[in-house]
Amino acid sequence: AENRQKLIDGRKVLEAAFANSSKVVRVYPSDANFLLIEMKDAKDFCDLAAQNGLVLRDFSTYSGTENCVRISVGLPEENEKLIGLLT
């Protein structure tokens, strides 16, 4: 139960940060351990994340998820590092 709550809390933090970013078009609702985010430029954001040691799943080439990135909820320090890339 404690781990599940940490995951939910982390997802909420990421969801709020991405929802308030000018790089984001849409944050899709999620009850899972990941978020699907429609970015203005998904490939660019995935490249930036990779340069900073974070691996994201680029879904932008799949039909129906154009310009989307799948982001797994990580440890708090990983989430904060990712949020730092939004500015």
Secondary structure by P-SEA (a helix, b strand, c coil): caaaaaaaaaaaaaaaaaaacccccccccccccbbbbbcccaaaaaaaaaaacbbbbccccccccccbbbbccccaaaaaaaaaacc
